[in-house]
Amino acid sequence: MSTTVQKKQIILEYEQKFANKLAACVLDKPKPPLWMIFVPVFFVFFAQKMKQYSSGLEEFVQNYSKPRRLALDAVMDEQETGSPVDTARLLESAGAIPEQSRALFQDWMRVLTDHYRTLFEAHGGTSEALIRSGYRSKTDYLLQCNVLNKAESAFTESLMSRIEGDGQDIRNVVEKMKIAVTDLRRREADEIFR
């Protein structure tokens, strides 16, 4: 049986692995044209693109993980002290979130902390075991994933008008992320609940 600290580490590692998988689905990896191999000068440009891609992956994982770490820390604190999670404090810790998005952020944090609480109360020494123990069936787990996805999507949608850049490009990335998250969760559930 895992301790609370061990469970937190298991969940954090799981979230980071998931973020890496998601980043690989969302960010396009540069591919060198075959002729570039024969012209070393051009290969330097490809190496720079790969470096940008790698730093983009790292930045994506950090940004994706930040609110999850906040929620996970809050649930860990709740487990240790018995004080319920305060989503207003999570909102404050998250930084500058626009007024129109604050309630949606708190809704997402409620759903996310409920999910983490379920995993903390489950039994097992791996993320798969915690998910299996906490949700008991593939259907229950996928229903929870759907609730999580909807809450996060609502929050993300509320931020769309505030994000700088080409609106259509941003919308395409957000849609790509939604599809990838759903697909990754479904494949994950298939593996966990065989």
Contact map, one row per residue, 1 for C-alpha under 8 A:
11100000000000000000000000000000000000000000000000000000000000000000000000000000000000000000000000000000000000000000000000111000000000000000000000000000000000000000000000000000000000000000000000
11111110000000000000000000000000000000000000000000000000000000000000000000000000000000000000000000000000000000000000000000111000000000000000000000000000000000000000000000000000000000000000000000
11111110000000000000000000000000000000000000000000000000000000000000000000000000000000000000000000000000000000000000000000000000000000000000000000000000000000000000000000000000000000000000000000
01111111000000000000000000000000000000000000000000000000000000000000000000010010000000000000000000000000000000000000000100000000000000000000000000000000000000000000000000000000000000000000000000
01111111100000000000000000000000000000000000000000000000000000000000000000010000000000000000000000000000000000000000000000000000000000000000000000000000000000000000000000000000000000000000000000
01111111110000000000000000000000000000000000000000000000000000000000000000000000000000000000000000000000000000000000000000000000000000000000000000000000000000000000000000000000000000000000000000
01111111111000000000000000000000000000000000000000000000000000000000000000000000000000000000000000000000000000000000001100001000000000000000000000000000000000000000000000000000000000000000000000
00011111111100000000000000000000000000000000000000000000000000000000000100010000000000000000000000000000000000000000000100000000000000000000000000000000000000000000000000000000000000000000000000
00001111111110000000000000000000000000000000000000000000000000000000000000000000000000000000000000000000000000000000000000000000000000000000000000000000000000000000000000000000000000000000000000
00000111111111000000000000000000000000000000000000000000000000000000000000000000000000000000000000000000000000000000000000001110000000000000000000000000000000000000000000000000000000000000000000
00000011111111100000000000000000000000000000000000000000000000000000000000000000000000000000000000000000000000000000001000000010000000000000000000000000000000000000000000000000000000000000000000
00000001111111110000000000000000000000000000000000000000000000000000100100000000000000000000000000000000000000000000000000000000000000000000000000000000000000000000000000000000000000000000000000
00000000111111111000000000000000000000000000000000000000000000000000000000000000000000000000000000000000000000000000000000000000000000000000000000000000000000000000000000000000000000000000000000
00000000011111111100000000000000000000000000000000000000000000000000000000000000000000000000000000000000000000000000000000000010000000000000000000000000000000000000000000000000000000000000000000
00000000001111111110000000000000000000000000000000000000000000001001000000000000000000000000000000000000000000000000000000000000000000000000000000000000000000000000000000000000000000000000000000
00000000000111111111000000000000000000000000000000000000000010001000000000000000000000000000000000000000000000000000000000000000000000000000000000000000000000000000000000000000000000000000000000
00000000000011111111100000000000000000000000000000000000000000000000000000000000000000000000000000000000000000000000000000000000000000000000000000000000000000000000000000000000000000000000000000
00000000000001111111110000000000000000000000000000000000000000000000000000000000000000000000000000000000000000000000000000000000000000000000000000000000000000000000000000000000000000000000000000
00000000000000111111111000000000000000000000000000000000000110011000000000000000000000000000000000000000000000000000000000000000000000000000000000000000000000000000000000000000000000000000000000
00000000000000011111111100000000000000000000000000000000100010000000000000000000000000000000000000000000000000000000000000000000000000000000000000000000000000000000000000000000000000000000000000
00000000000000001111111110000000000000000000000000000000000000000000000000000000000000000000000000000000000000000000000000000000000000000000000000000000000000000000000000000000000000000000000000
00000000000000000111111111000000000000000000000000000000000000000000000000000000000000000000000000000000000000000000000000000000000000000000000000000000000000000000000000000000100110010000000000
00000000000000000011111111100000000000000000000000000000100110000000000000000000000000000000000000000000000000000000000000000000000000000000000000000000000000000000000000000000000000000000000000
00000000000000000001111111111000000000000000000000000000100000000000000000000000000000000000000000000000000000000000000000000000000000000000000000000000000000000000000000000000000000000000000000
00000000000000000000111111110000000000000000000000000000000000000000000000000000000000000000000000000000000000000000000000000000000000000000000000000000000000000000000000000000100100000000000000
00000000000000000000011111110000000000000000000000000000000000000000000000000000000000000000000000000000000000000000000000000000000000000000000000000000000000000000000000001001100100000000000000
00000000000000000000001111111000000000000000000000001001100000000000000000000000000000000000000000000000000000000000000000000000000000000000000000000000000000000000000000000000000000000000000000
00000000000000000000000111111100000000000000000000001000000000000000000000000000000000000000000000000000000000000000000000000000000000000000000000000000000000000000000000000000000000000000000000
00000000000000000000000100111110000000000000000001001000000000000000000000000000000000000000000000000000000000000000000000000000000000000000000000000000000000000000000000000000000000000000000000
00000000000000000000000000011111000000000000010011001000000000000000000000000000000000000000000000000000000000000000000000000000000000000000000000000000000000000000000000000000000000000000000000
00000000000000000000000000001111100000000000000000000000000000000000000000000000000000000000000000000000000000000000000000000000000000000000000000000000000000000000000000000000000000000000000000
00000000000000000000000000000111110110000010010000000000000000000000000000000000000000000000000000000000000000000000000000000000000000000000000000000000000000000000000000000000000000000000000000
00000000000000000000000000000011111110000000000000000000000000000000000000000000000000000000000000000000000000000000000000000000000000000000000000000000000000000000000000000000000000000000000000
00000000000000000000000000000001111111000000000000000000000000000000000000000000000000000000000000000000000000000000000000000000000000000000000000000000000000000000000000000000000000000000000000
00000000000000000000000000000000111111100000000000000000000000000000000000000000000000000000000000000000000000000000000000000000000000000000000000000000000000000000000000000000000000000000000000
00000000000000000000000000000001111111110110000000000000000000000000000000000000000000000000000000000000000000000000000000000000000000000000000000000000000000000000000000000000000000000000000000
00000000000000000000000000000001111111110010000000000000000000000000000000000000000000000000000000000000000000000000000000000000000000000000000000000000000000000000000000000000000000000000000000
00000000000000000000000000000000011111110000000000000000000000000000000000000000000000000000000000000000000000000000000000000000000000000000000000000000000000000000000000000000000000000000000000
00000000000000000000000000000000001111111110000000000000000000000000000000000000000000000000000000000000000000000000000000000000000000000000000000000000000000000000000000000000000000000000000000
00000000000000000000000000000000000111111111000000000000000000000000000000000000000000000000000000000000000000000000000000000000000000000000000000000000000000000000000000000000000000000000000000
00000000000000000000000000000000000000111111100000000000000000000000000000000000000000000000000000000000000000000000000000000000000000000000000000000000000000000000000000000000000000000000000000
00000000000000000000000000000000000100111111110000000000000000000000000000000000000000000000000000000000000000000000000000000000000000000000000000000000000000000000000000000000000000000000000000
00000000000000000000000000000001000110111111111000000000000000000000000000000000000000000000000000000000000000000000000000000000000000000000000000000000000000000000000000000000000000000000000000
00000000000000000000000000000000000000011111111100000000000000000000000000000000000000000000000000000000000000000000000000000000000000000000000000000000000000000000000000000000000000000000000000
00000000000000000000000000000000000000001111111110000000000000000000000000000000000000000000000000000000000000000000000000000000000000000000000000000000000000000000000000000000000000000000000000
00000000000000000000000000000101000000000111111111000000000000000000000000000000000000000000000000000000000000000000000000000000000000000000000000000000000000000000000000000000000000000000000000
00000000000000000000000000000000000000000011111111100000000000000000000000000000000000000000000000000000000000000000000000000000000000000000000000000000000000000000000000000000000000000000000000
00000000000000000000000000000000000000000001111111110000000000000000000000000000000000000000000000000000000000000000000000000000000000000000000000000000000000000000000000000000000000000000000000
00000000000000000000000000000100000000000000111111111000000000000000000000000000000000000000000000000000000000000000000000000000000000000000000000000000000000000000000000000000000000000000000000
00000000000000000000000000001100000000000000011111111100000000000000000000000000000000000000000000000000000000000000000000000000000000000000000000000000000000000000000000000000000000000000000000
00000000000000000000000000000000000000000000001111111110000000000000000000000000000000000000000000000000000000000000000000000000000000000000000000000000000000000000000000000000000000000000000000
00000000000000000000000000000000000000000000000111111111000000000000000000000000000000000000000000000000000000000000000000000000000000000000000000000000000000000000000000000000000000000000000000
00000000000000000000000000111100000000000000000011111111100000000000000000000000000000000000000000000000000000000000000000000000000000000000000000000000000000000000000000000000000000000000000000
00000000000000000000000000000000000000000000000001111111110000000000000000000000000000000000000000000000000000000000000000000000000000000000000000000000000000000000000000000000000000000000000000
00000000000000000000000000000000000000000000000000111111111000000000000000000000000000000000000000000000000000000000000000000000000000000000000000000000000000000000000000000000000000000000000000
00000000000000000000000000100000000000000000000000011111111100000000000000000000000000000000000000000000000000000000000000000000000000000000000000000000000000000000000000000000000000000000000000
00000000000000000001001100100000000000000000000000001111111110000000000000000000000000000000000000000000000000000000000000000000000000000000000000000000000000000000000000000000000000000000000000
00000000000000000000000000000000000000000000000000000111111111000000000000000000000000000000000000000000000000000000000000000000000000000000000000000000000000000000000000000000000000000000000000
00000000000000000000000000000000000000000000000000000011111111100000000000000000000000000000000000000000000000000000000000000000000000000000000000000000000000000000000000000000000000000000000000
00000000000000000010001000000000000000000000000000000001111111110000000000000000000000000000000000000000000000000000000000000000000000000000000000000000000000000000000000000000000000000000000000
00000000000000010011001000000000000000000000000000000000111111111000000000000000000000000000000000000000000000000000000000000000000000000000000000000000000000000000000000000000000000000000000000
00000000000000000000000000000000000000000000000000000000011111111100000000000000000000000000000000000000000000000000000000000000000000000000000000000000000000000000000000000000000000000000000000
00000000000000000000000000000000000000000000000000000000001111111110000000000000000000000000000000000000000000000000000000000000000000000000000000000000000000000000000000000000000000000000000000
00000000000000000010000000000000000000000000000000000000000111111111000000000000000000000000000000000000000000000000000000000000000000000000000000000000000000000000000000000000000000000000000000
00000000000000110010000000000000000000000000000000000000000011111111100000000000000000000000000000000000000000000000000000000000000000000000000000000000000000000000000000000000000000000000000000
00000000000000000000000000000000000000000000000000000000000001111111110000000000000000000000000000000000000000000000000000000000000000000000000000000000000000000000000000000000000000000000000000
00000000000000000000000000000000000000000000000000000000000000111111111000000000000000000000010000000000000000000000000000000000000000000000000000000000000000000000000000000000000000000000000000
00000000000000100000000000000000000000000000000000000000000000011111111100000000000000000000000000000000000000010000000000000000000000000000000000000000000000000000000000000000000000000000000000
00000000000100000000000000000000000000000000000000000000000000001111111110000000000000000000000000000000000000000000000000000000000000000000000000000000000000000000000000000000000000000000000000
00000000000000000000000000000000000000000000000000000000000000000111111111000000000000000100110000000000000000000000000000000000000000000000000000000000000000000000000000000000000000000000000000
00000000000000000000000000000000000000000000000000000000000000000011111111100000000000000100000000000000000010011001000000000000000000000000000000000000000000000000000000000000000000000000000000
00000001000100000000000000000000000000000000000000000000000000000001111111110000000000000000000000000000000000001001000000000000000000000000000000000000000000000000000000000000000000000000000000
00000000000000000000000000000000000000000000000000000000000000000000111111111000000000000000000000000000000000000000000000000000000000000000000000000000000000000000000000000000000000000000000000
00000000000000000000000000000000000000000000000000000000000000000000011111111100000011000100000000000000000000001000000000000000000000000000000000000000000000000000000000000000000000000000000000
00000000000000000000000000000000000000000000000000000000000000000000001111111110000010000000000000000000000000001001100000000000000000000000000000000000000000000000000000000000000000000000000000
00011001000000000000000000000000000000000000000000000000000000000000000111111111000000000000000000000000000000000000000000000000000000000000000000000000000000000000000000000000000000000000000000
00000000000000000000000000000000000000000000000000000000000000000000000011111111111000000000000000000000000000000000000000000000000000000000000000000000000000000000000000000000000000000000000000
00000000000000000000000000000000000000000000000000000000000000000000000001111111111110000000000000000000000000000000000000000000000000000000000000000000000000000000000000000000000000000000000000
00010000000000000000000000000000000000000000000000000000000000000000000000111111111000000000000000000000000000000000000000000000000000000000000000000000000000000000000000000000000000000000000000
00000000000000000000000000000000000000000000000000000000000000000000000000011111110000000000000000000000000000000000000000000000000000000000000000000000000000000000000000000000000000000000000000
00000000000000000000000000000000000000000000000000000000000000000000000000001111111000000000000000000000000000000000000000000000000000000000000000000000000000000000000000000000000000000000000000
00000000000000000000000000000000000000000000000000000000000000000000000000001111111100000000000000000000000000000000000000000000000000000000000000000000000000000000000000000000000000000000000000
00000000000000000000000000000000000000000000000000000000000000000000000000001110111110000000000000000000000000000000000000000000000000000000000000000000000000000000000000000000000000000000000000
00000000000000000000000000000000000000000000000000000000000000000000000000000100011111000000000000000000000000000000000000000000000000000000000000000000000000000000000000000000000000000000000000
00000000000000000000000000000000000000000000000000000000000000000000000001100100001111100000000000000000000000001000000000000000000000000000000000000000000000000000000000000000000000000000000000
00000000000000000000000000000000000000000000000000000000000000000000000001000000000111111100000000000000000000000000000000000000000000000000000000000000000000000000000000000000000000000000000000
00000000000000000000000000000000000000000000000000000000000000000000000000000000000011111110000000000000010011000000000000000000000000000000000000000000000000000000000000000000000000000000000000
00000000000000000000000000000000000000000000000000000000000000000000000000000000000001111111000000000000010000000000000000000000000000000000000000000000000000000000000000000000000000000000000000
00000000000000000000000000000000000000000000000000000000000000000000000000000000000001111111100000000000000000000000000000000000000000000000000000000000000000000000000000000000000000000000000000
00000000000000000000000000000000000000000000000000000000000000000000011001000000000001111111110000000000010010000000000000000000000000000000000000000000000000000000000000000000000000000000000000
00000000000000000000000000000000000000000000000000000000000000000000000000000000000000111111111010000100110000000000000000000000000000000000000000000000000000000000000000000000000000000000000000
00000000000000000000000000000000000000000000000000000000000000000000000000000000000000011111111000000000000000000000000000000000000000000000000000000000000000000000000000000000000000000000000000
00000000000000000000000000000000000000000000000000000000000000000000010000000000000000001111111000000000000000000000000000000000000000000000000000000000000000000000000000000000000000000000000000
00000000000000000000000000000000000000000000000000000000000000000010010000000000000000000111111110000000000000000000000000000000000000000000000000000000000000000000000000000000000000000000000000
00000000000000000000000000000000000000000000000000000000000000000000000000000000000000000011111110000000000000000000000000000000000000000000000000000000000000000000000000000000000000000000000000
00000000000000000000000000000000000000000000000000000000000000000000000000000000000000000000011111000000000000000000000000000000000000000000000000000000000000000000000000000000000000000000000000
00000000000000000000000000000000000000000000000000000000000000000000000000000000000000000010011111101100000000000000000000000000000000000000000000000000000000000000000000000000000000000000000000
00000000000000000000000000000000000000000000000000000000000000000000000000000000000000000000000111111100000000000000000000000000000000000000000000000000000000100000000000000000000000000000000000
00000000000000000000000000000000000000000000000000000000000000000000000000000000000000000000000011111100000000000000000000000000000000000000000000000000000000000000000000000000000000000000000000
00000000000000000000000000000000000000000000000000000000000000000000000000000000000000000000000001111110000000000000000000000000000000000000000000000000000001000000000000000000000000000000000000
00000000000000000000000000000000000000000000000000000000000000000000000000000000000000000000000011111111100000000000000000000000000000000000000000000000001001100000000000000000000000000000000000
00000000000000000000000000000000000000000000000000000000000000000000000000000000000000000010000011111111110000000000000000000000000000000000000000000000000000000000000000000000000000000000000000
00000000000000000000000000000000000000000000000000000000000000000000000000000000000000000000000000011111111000000000000000000000000000000000000000000000000000000000000000000000000000000000000000
00000000000000000000000000000000000000000000000000000000000000000000000000000000000000000000000000001111111100000000000000000000000000000000000000000010011001000000000000000000000000000000000000
00000000000000000000000000000000000000000000000000000000000000000000000000000000000000000010000000001111111110000000000000000000000000000000000000000001001000000000000000000000000000000000000000
00000000000000000000000000000000000000000000000000000000000000000000000000000000000000110110000000000111111111000000000000000000000000000000000000000000000000000000000000000000000000000000000000
00000000000000000000000000000000000000000000000000000000000000000000000000000000000000000000000000000011111111100000000000000000000000000000000000000010000000000000000000000000000000000000000000
00000000000000000000000000000000000000000000000000000000000000000000000000000000000000000000000000000001111111110000000000000000000000000000000000010011001000000000000000000000000000000000000000
00000000000000000000000000000000000000000000000000000000000000000000001000000000000000100100000000000000111111111000000000000000000000000000000000000000000000000000000000000000000000000000000000
00000000000000000000000000000000000000000000000000000000000000000000000000000000000000100000000000000000011111111100000000000000000000000000000000000000000000000000000000000000000000000000000000
00000000000000000000000000000000000000000000000000000000000000000000000000000000000000000000000000000000001111111110000000000000000000000000000000110010000000000000000000000000000000000000000000
00000000000000000000000000000000000000000000000000000000000000000001001000000000000000000000000000000000000111111111000000000000000000000000000000010000000000000000000000000000000000000000000000
00000000000000000000000000000000000000000000000000000000000000000000001101100000000010000000000000000000000011111111100000000000000000000000000000000000000000000000000000000000000000000000000000
00000000000000000000000000000000000000000000000000000000000000000000000000000000000000000000000000000000000001111111110000000000000000000000000000000000000000000000000000000000000000000000000000
00000000000000000000000000000000000000000000000000000000000000000000000000000000000000000000000000000000000000111111111000000000000000000000000100000000000000000000000000000000000000000000000000
00000000000000000000000000000000000000000000000000000000000000000000001100100000000000000000000000000000000000011111111100000000000000000000000000000000000000000000000000000000000000000000000000
00000000000000000000000000000000000000000000000000000000000000000000000000100000000000000000000000000000000000001111111110000000000000000000000000000000000000000000000000000000000000000000000000
00000000000000000000000000000000000000000000000000000000000000000000000000000000000000000000000000000000000000000111111111000000000001100000000000000000000000000000000000000000000000000000000000
00000010001000000000000000000000000000000000000000000000000000000000000000000000000000000000000000000000000000000011111111100000011001000000000000000000000000000000000000000000000000000000000000
00010011000000000000000000000000000000000000000000000000000000000000000000000000000000000000000000000000000000000001111111100000010000000000000000000000000000000000000000000000000000000000000000
00000000000000000000000000000000000000000000000000000000000000000000000000000000000000000000000000000000000000000000111111100000000001000000000000000000000000000000000000000000000000000000000000
00000000000000000000000000000000000000000000000000000000000000000000000000000000000000000000000000000000000000000000011111110000011011000000000000000000000000000000000000000000000000000000000000
11000000000000000000000000000000000000000000000000000000000000000000000000000000000000000000000000000000000000000000001111111000110011000000000000000000000000000000000000000000000000000000000000
11000000000000000000000000000000000000000000000000000000000000000000000000000000000000000000000000000000000000000000000001111110110010000000000000000000000000000000000000000000000000000000000000
11000010010000000000000000000000000000000000000000000000000000000000000000000000000000000000000000000000000000000000000000111110110000000000000000000000000000000000000000000000000000000000000000
00000000010000000000000000000000000000000000000000000000000000000000000000000000000000000000000000000000000000000000000000011111110000000000000000000000000000000000000000000000000000000000000000
00000000011001000000000000000000000000000000000000000000000000000000000000000000000000000000000000000000000000000000000000011111111000000000000000000000000000000000000000000000000000000000000000
00000000000000000000000000000000000000000000000000000000000000000000000000000000000000000000000000000000000000000000000000000111111100000000000000000000000000000000000000000000000000000000000100
00000000000000000000000000000000000000000000000000000000000000000000000000000000000000000000000000000000000000000000000000111111111110000000000000000000000000000000000000000000000000000000000100
00000000000000000000000000000000000000000000000000000000000000000000000000000000000000000000000000000000000000000000001101111111111111000000000000000000000000000000000000000000000000000000000000
00000000000000000000000000000000000000000000000000000000000000000000000000000000000000000000000000000000000000000000001001000011111111110000100000000000000000000000000000000000000000000000000100
00000000000000000000000000000000000000000000000000000000000000000000000000000000000000000000000000000000000000000000000000000001111111111000000000000000000000000000000000000000000000000000000110
00000000000000000000000000000000000000000000000000000000000000000000000000000000000000000000000000000000000000000000000001110000111111110000000000000000000000000000000000000000000000000000000000
00000000000000000000000000000000000000000000000000000000000000000000000000000000000000000000000000000000000000000000011011100000011111110000000000000000000000000000000000000000000000000000000000
00000000000000000000000000000000000000000000000000000000000000000000000000000000000000000000000000000000000000000000010000000000001111111101100000000000000000000000000000000000000000000000000000
00000000000000000000000000000000000000000000000000000000000000000000000000000000000000000000000000000000000000000000000000000000001111111101100000000000000000000000000000000000000000000000000000
00000000000000000000000000000000000000000000000000000000000000000000000000000000000000000000000000000000000000000000000000000000000100111111100000000000000000000000000000000000000000000000000010
00000000000000000000000000000000000000000000000000000000000000000000000000000000000000000000000000000000000000000000000000000000000000111111110000000000000000000000000000000000000000000000110110
00000000000000000000000000000000000000000000000000000000000000000000000000000000000000000000000000000000000000000000000000000000000000001111111000000000000000000000000000000000000000000000000000
00000000000000000000000000000000000000000000000000000000000000000000000000000000000000000000000000000000000000000000000000000000000000111111111100000000000000000000000000000000000000000000000000
00000000000000000000000000000000000000000000000000000000000000000000000000000000000000000000000000000000000000000000000000000000001000111111111110000000000000000000000000000000000000000000100000
00000000000000000000000000000000000000000000000000000000000000000000000000000000000000000000000000000000000000000000000000000000000000000111111111000000000000000000000000000000000000001100100000
00000000000000000000000000000000000000000000000000000000000000000000000000000000000000000000000000000000000000000000000000000000000000000011111111100000000000000000000000000000000000000000000000
00000000000000000000000000000000000000000000000000000000000000000000000000000000000000000000000000000000000000000010000000000000000000000001111111110000000000000000000000000000000000000000000000
00000000000000000000000000000000000000000000000000000000000000000000000000000000000000000000000000000000000000000000000000000000000000000000111111111000000000000000000000000000000000001000000000
00000000000000000000000000000000000000000000000000000000000000000000000000000000000000000000000000000000000000000000000000000000000000000000011111111100000000000000000000000000000001000000000000
00000000000000000000000000000000000000000000000000000000000000000000000000000000000000000000000000000000000000100000000000000000000000000000001111111110000000000000000000000000000000000000000000
00000000000000000000000000000000000000000000000000000000000000000000000000000000000000000000000000000000000100110000000000000000000000000000000111111111000000000000000000000000000000000000000000
00000000000000000000000000000000000000000000000000000000000000000000000000000000000000000000000000000000000000000000000000000000000000000000000011111111100000000000000000000000010011000000000000
00000000000000000000000000000000000000000000000000000000000000000000000000000000000000000000000000000000000000000000000000000000000000000000000001111111110000000000000000000000000000000000000000
00000000000000000000000000000000000000000000000000000000000000000000000000000000000000000000000000000001001100100000000000000000000000000000000000111111111000000000000000000000000000000000000000
00000000000000000000000000000000000000000000000000000000000000000000000000000000000000000000000000000000100100000000000000000000000000000000000000011111111100000000000000000000000000000000000000
00000000000000000000000000000000000000000000000000000000000000000000000000000000000000000000000000000000000000000000000000000000000000000000000000001111111110000000000000000000010000000000000000
00000000000000000000000000000000000000000000000000000000000000000000000000000000000000000000000000000001000000000000000000000000000000000000000000000111111111000000000000000000000000000000000000
00000000000000000000000000000000000000000000000000000000000000000000000000000000000000000000000000001001100100000000000000000000000000000000000000000011111111100000000000000000000000000000000000
00000000000000000000000000000000000000000000000000000000000000000000000000000000000000000000000000000000000000000000000000000000000000000000000000000001111111110000000000000000000000000000000000
00000000000000000000000000000000000000000000000000000000000000000000000000000000000000000000000000000000000000000000000000000000000000000000000000000000111111110000000000000000000000000000000000
00000000000000000000000000000000000000000000000000000000000000000000000000000000000000000000000000011001000000000000000000000000000000000000000000000000011111111000000000000000000000000000000000
00000000000000000000000000000000000000000000000000000000000000000000000000000000000000000000000001001000000000000000000000000000000000000000000000000000001111111110000000000000000000000000000000
00000000000000000000000000000000000000000000000000000000000000000000000000000000000000000000000000000000000000000000000000000000000000000000000000000000000111111110001001100000000000000000000000
00000000000000000000000000000000000000000000000000000000000000000000000000000000000000000000000000000000000000000000000000000000000000000000000000000000000001111110001000000000000000000000000000
00000000000000000000000000000000000000000000000000000000000000000000000000000000000000000000000000000000000000000000000000000000000000000000000000000000000000111111000000000000000000000000000000
00000000000000000000000000000000000000000000000000000000000000000000000000000000000000000000000000000000000000000000000000000000000000000000000000000000000000111111100001000000000000000000000000
00000000000000000000000000000000000000000000000000000000000000000000000000000000000000000000000000000000000000000000000000000000000000000000000000000000000000000111111000000000000000000000000000
00000000000000000000000000000000000000000000000000000000000000000000000000000000000000000000000000000000000000000000000000000000000000000000000000000000000000000011111011000000000000000000000000
00000000000000000000000000000000000000000000000000000000000000000000000000000000000000000000000000000000000000000000000000000000000000000000000000000000000000000001111111000000000000000000000000
00000000000000000000000000000000000000000000000000000000000000000000000000000000000000000000000000000000000000000000000000000000000000000000000000000000000000011001111111100000000000000000000000
00000000000000000000000000000000000000000000000000000000000000000000000000000000000000000000000000000000000000000000000000000000000000000000000000000000000000000000011111110000000000000000000000
00000000000000000000000000000000000000000000000000000000000000000000000000000000000000000000000000000000000000000000000000000000000000000000000000000000000000000000111111111000000000000000000000
00000000000000000000000000000000000000000000000000000000000000000000000000000000000000000000000000000000000000000000000000000000000000000000000000000000000000010010111111111100000000000000000000
00000000000000000000000000000000000000000000000000000000000000000000000000000000000000000000000000000000000000000000000000000000000000000000000000000000000000010000001111111110000000000000000000
00000000000000000000000000000000000000000000000000000000000000000000000000000000000000000000000000000000000000000000000000000000000000000000000000000000000000000000000111111111000000000000000000
00000000000000000000000001000000000000000000000000000000000000000000000000000000000000000000000000000000000000000000000000000000000000000000000000000000000000000000000011111111100000000000000000
00000000000000000000000000000000000000000000000000000000000000000000000000000000000000000000000000000000000000000000000000000000000000000000000000000000000000000000000001111111110000000000000000
00000000000000000000000000000000000000000000000000000000000000000000000000000000000000000000000000000000000000000000000000000000000000000000000000000000000000000000000000111111111000000000000000
00000000000000000000000001000000000000000000000000000000000000000000000000000000000000000000000000000000000000000000000000000000000000000000000000000000000000000000000000011111111100000000000000
00000000000000000000010011000000000000000000000000000000000000000000000000000000000000000000000000000000000000000000000000000000000000000000000000000000000000000000000000001111111110000000000000
00000000000000000000000000000000000000000000000000000000000000000000000000000000000000000000000000000000000000000000000000000000000000000000000000001000100000000000000000000111111111000000000000
00000000000000000000000000000000000000000000000000000000000000000000000000000000000000000000000000000000000000000000000000000000000000000000000000000000000000000000000000000011111111100000000000
00000000000000000000010011000000000000000000000000000000000000000000000000000000000000000000000000000000000000000000000000000000000000000000000000000000000000000000000000000001111111110000000000
00000000000000000000010000000000000000000000000000000000000000000000000000000000000000000000000000000000000000000000000000000000000000000000000000001000000000000000000000000000111111111000000000
00000000000000000000000000000000000000000000000000000000000000000000000000000000000000000000000000000000000000000000000000000000000000000000000001001000000000000000000000000000011111111100000000
00000000000000000000000000000000000000000000000000000000000000000000000000000000000000000000000000000000000000000000000000000000000000000000000000000000000000000000000000000000001111111110000000
00000000000000000000010000000000000000000000000000000000000000000000000000000000000000000000000000000000000000000000000000000000000000000000000000000000000000000000000000000000000111111111000000
00000000000000000000000000000000000000000000000000000000000000000000000000000000000000000000000000000000000000000000000000000000000000000000010010000000000000000000000000000000000011111111100000
00000000000000000000000000000000000000000000000000000000000000000000000000000000000000000000000000000000000000000000000000000000000000000000010000000000000000000000000000000000000001111111110000
00000000000000000000000000000000000000000000000000000000000000000000000000000000000000000000000000000000000000000000000000000000000000000000000000000000000000000000000000000000000000111111111000
00000000000000000000000000000000000000000000000000000000000000000000000000000000000000000000000000000000000000000000000000000000000000000000000000000000000000000000000000000000000000011111111100
00000000000000000000000000000000000000000000000000000000000000000000000000000000000000000000000000000000000000000000000000000000000000000100110000000000000000000000000000000000000000001111111110
00000000000000000000000000000000000000000000000000000000000000000000000000000000000000000000000000000000000000000000000000000000000000000100000000000000000000000000000000000000000000000111111111
00000000000000000000000000000000000000000000000000000000000000000000000000000000000000000000000000000000000000000000000000000000000000000000000000000000000000000000000000000000000000000011111111
00000000000000000000000000000000000000000000000000000000000000000000000000000000000000000000000000000000000000000000000000000001101100000100000000000000000000000000000000000000000000000001111111
00000000000000000000000000000000000000000000000000000000000000000000000000000000000000000000000000000000000000000000000000000000000100001100000000000000000000000000000000000000000000000000111111
00000000000000000000000000000000000000000000000000000000000000000000000000000000000000000000000000000000000000000000000000000000000000000000000000000000000000000000000000000000000000000000011111
